[in-house]
Amino acid sequence: MSRLFCNGQPADAALLGAALVNYGHFTSLQVRNGAVQGWVLHLQRLQQATHELFDATLDPAQVCAWLKDALAHCDARDASVRITVFSRAFDFRQPLRAVPVDVLIGIAAPVTIPTTARAVMSLRYQRELPHIKHVGTFPLFHHRRQAMREGFDDVVFVDETGKVSEGSTWNLAFWDGAQVVWPQAAALHGITGQLLMAGLDRMGQGQVSREVGLGELSGFDGAVACNASGVWPLARIDDVSFAQSDMLLQVLQRALAEAPWEVL
């Protein structure tokens, strides 16, 4: 199952050509039994980025209706979904010209991330406009590929001052023996991370957001990564191993379970 719909209609090759301009943004999510965790947050992300990139307004009710129609067309109650906002009328030669935006919805099979502990390599890199989930993903996948050539499973980014920011396509959290520590740096504030923070608050579990330098990693007992596909443990970053990542994983899984599923 892998289908594309644009503005509520099945997408054709001519339309997809416009999407290759590589100017736009997106959100990814999992649908289960016709419901989504953090759906309001996904809509807020799409609205805010549409305003920033296009000076345009995105109708959340219309996006929701198109998503429900796409799921119904695919006869899918469970699915992986990517909602991309771009514009067929955007001209990079005249980027300030007002244009209408288009919504491309991709429906694919649902996924659940394996909870196998992973080893990641640190890399000095900063995404462009890190607060936006934009379509410029080439360097993310390239750096992940390079990390795998070095024997790692993925890559985590460190900014020019040495602060840990985010993974290639995920956020991360650490365990210091008493509380969850979220690294504070310029990065995408992921929806799953926001749901986890809210869940930890409801559980009464201590947490803090602060700057985390690469040289501080040996002071943590556990590390976990998260994105729309789920939560998984990190075995090590570079040569620093984390003995309690599985314990932190269990805490964050309970926190994620606190997030309600919102029916579309």
N, C-alpha and C positions, 0 to 999 in steps of 0.2 A: 504494500500500500504506500504510494507516494504520489500525491496529486497537488497541483498548484491552481489557485483561484485568484483572480485579480478583480477587485471591486465587485465581488459576488459572482463573477463569471469564470468558467474554465479558461486558464491562460493559454495563449497560443504563442508560436515561435516569434512572431513579429513583436508582440508585447514584451516578451522576455529579453529581446535585444536591447530595449530601453533600460532594463534593469541592470545591464552590464556596465552602465556609466560609472557605477561604483560610488554613487553619492546617495546616501540614505541611512536608515537605522532600522533596528529590529528588536524584537523580544522573542525569547524561546520559552516554551512552557509544556507541561505535561497535563493532559486531560484524562481524568478517570471517572467513568460513569457520568459523563457529561458535566463534570465539575472541575474547577481549577483552584489550587491554593494561591492566594495572593493576586487574584484577578484584578482587583482594583489597583493594586500597585503596578501591574503590567500596563494597564490603561494609562495610569499617570505617567509612567516612563515614556510611552508612545506619544502622549500629548505634549510633554515637555520637550522632547527631542524634535518633534515636528515643528514646534514653535521656533526652536533655536536654529534648526537647519534650513527651514523653508519660510519662516515668518508666516506660517499658516496655522489654521485651527483644524484639529482632527476631531471628528464626531465619535465619541466612545460608543454610543448606542448603535451607530452604523457598523462600527468594527465588530461589535458583539454579534449583531445580526448576520454579518457576512461569515463570521466564524461558525456560528450555529448552522448556517446553510451549507458551508463547506463540509462540516462533520456529517450532516445529514446526507449530503450527496455521496459521501464515502461510506455511509452506513457505519460510522465509527463512534462508539461511546468512549473508547479509550484511544488515545493518540498522542504522538509528539507533534507539536505545532510550532511553526515559526511564522511570525507576523512581521512583514517588512514594509516600511513606508518609504516610498521613493516618488519620483515624478517623471512620467513619460515626456513632459514638456520642458524639463530642466535642460538648460543649455550652459555648459561650462564656460562658454565665451561671454555669456551675459548672466552670471550667477545671481545678480540682484533682481532680475526680472521676476515679478510675482507669477507663480505657477500653481496649478491645482496639484494636490498630492494623490497618489494611488496607493492602494493597500494590497499587497501580495501575501496570500496565506498559503503556507505549505502544510499539508497533512501527511504524516508518515506513521509507521508503526510505533506503538508506545515503547519506551525503553526504561530500564531500571539499571542504574549504575552498579557494577560489581563492587563489593566492599573489600576488594583485595588491596592491601597496603602498597603504596607506590613510592618509588624513589624519584625525587625531582632535582633538577640542576638549577642553580641560581644564575641569573644573567642580568647584566646592567642594561635596562631597556625601559622606556616609558612610552605607552601608547599615546597617539594623537587624541586630543579631547577625551581623556580617560573616563570622564563622567558619563559619556554617551556610549551606548551599545551600537556603534556604527558598523557599516558593512566593510570597513577596511581591515579585513582579517588576515591578509596575506602574511604579514610579519609574525603573527601569532602561530600560524601553522608551520611557517618556515622554522621558527625558533624551536617549536616542539620537535620537529623533524631532526634538527641538529642535536637536540638533547638526547633523542633516542639513538642517534649515531654514536653518542658518547656512553651509551649503556644505561641511560636513565629512562623513565617512563614519561616524563613531561618536564616543563620548565616553569620556574617562578621568577617574577621580575623584581628587580631592586632598582630604586631610582638613583639619580646621580649623587645623592648625599648618603647612599648606603642603606636607605630604609626599604624594608620589604613592603611591596604594594599588593600584587595580585598574581595569580597563575595565568597561564595562557588563555584559558576560557573559564576560570573559576576564581572564587575567593577562598581565603583560608583563615583558620583560627588556631590559636595555640592554647595549651593548658599549662599553667605555671604551678600546679599543685594545689591551688585553692580556687582559682577562677579562670574563666575563659577570656583570652586576650585576643582582640581583633586588631590587626596591624593597621595603623592610621597613616595613610599616604594617598597621593593622587591615584585613584583607581575607580573602576566601576563599582557602584554600590549595588551589588546583586540582590535580586528579589528574594532568593532563597536565604541569603545572609540576613536580610531584614526580617524574614519570617522566623529564623532561628533566634535572633536577638529578642524578638517579642515573646517567643516561646520560653526562652531562658528566664525572662522577667516574670512570666506567669508561674514558672516553676520555683522562683525564688533563688535561682542559681546566680552566683556572682559573676559579673563580666565587666570588662573595661575595653575601651578603644584607646589605643595609644601608639606612639611611634615605636616600631620594633626594628632595631638595626640588625644587619646580617650577622654581626659579631655577637649578638645576644642569644642566638638560637640554642646554644648549648645549655642555656638556663631554663629551657622548657622541657616538660616531660612528655607532651603529646602534641600532635598537629593533625588537623583534619581539613580537607578541601570540600567545597560545595558549589553546586550550580543547579540549573533547572532539572538536571537528571538525577540529582540526589546528593548524598553525602558519603565520603569515603576517607579512609585513614591515610596518612602519609607516614611511611616507614622512616624516611630520612630526607634531609635537604643537604645536598653536597655530601660531606662526610659526617654530618651531625645526625645521629639516630634518635628516635623518639620511642621510648619503651611503653608509654601509656596512651598511644593513639587510639587503640581499640576501646579503651575506657572512655575517652573523650567522644569517640564516635557514638557510643551508646547514649551518652548524655545529649548529644545534638540530635540523635534520632528521636529521642523522647520530646525534645523541644520542637522539632518539626511536626511531630504528631499533634502538637497543640494547635497548629494552624488549621482553621476550618476550611473545608472544601466548599467553594462558592459555585452554585449551579449557574451555568451560563444562561 
